[in-house]
Amino acid sequence: MTIYGIKTCDSVRKAINFFKANDIAFEFFDYKKEQVDEAKIKEWLEKTTIDKLFNNRGTKYRTLKLKELNLDNRGKIEWMAKENYLLKRPVIEYEGGLVVAFNEEVYRKIFF
């Protein structure tokens, strides 16, 4: 299992703490150190929707003024690959699935 995000994000910290507290092993992929590429994003989109993956409420979205561009799905994918902070966090990739954002109830259903 891999958790994708940044360590300073509250939702990512909650997810990490959840998995540590429940003794569930994971790897961490830090957007500050590595870049998620377009191929990986497209792979994720086979398991979730673009609306669940694309963060249009964050600071990066506002700073880049992306609302003004009225992006289509292709544009959103390109921007997420260029600016990983446009991905909602955390993205958790596990055997056979993907879950986006922190939700303890959902985690309990999937991982127990």
Secondary structure, 3 states (H helix, E strand, C coil): CEEEECCCCHHHHHHHHHHHHCCCCCEEEECCCCCCCHHHHHHHCCCCCHHHHECCCCHHHHHCCHHHHCCCHHHHHHHHHHCHHHECCCEEEECCEEEECCCHHHHHHHHC
